[in-house]
Amino acid sequence: MKNKEEIKEIVLQLAQATFDKKGRDIEILDLEGVSMLGDYFLIASANNIKQSQSIADEMEDKAAELGMTVNHREGYREGEWILLDFGDVICHVFGGDELREFYGLEELWNDAVRVPFEGV
């Protein structure tokens, strides 16, 4: 079982992998005390469906390097909203801005603390 700091390091590395694939508007939400779904949400946007699939692939590859496997995957084929559930970290990759704005996950989970991230 990983501790909170180890999980935070993992989500930051997944965010960097997203940034490396030109993901944008990357947000990390700390769900502690807000939800039992996981420890962190990672939310990102892509410019199109192919890019969202590429980002999801990179996330899965990075997670595998870190010893994590995806427990559940949804939306990959369509690529409009891809959800990757790694247990402690749940990643949402949107293939455009419209769907992300429509569902407003950041507003829905506005009680969650934002974890600072700036890609390098």
Secondary structure, DSSP 4 states (H G I P E B T S, - for coil): ---HHHHHHHHHHHHHHHHHTT-EEEEEEE-TTT-SS-SEEEEEE-SSHHHHHHHHHHHHHHHHHTT---SEEESTTT-SEEEEE-SSEEEEEESSHHHHHHH-HHHHTTTSEEPP----
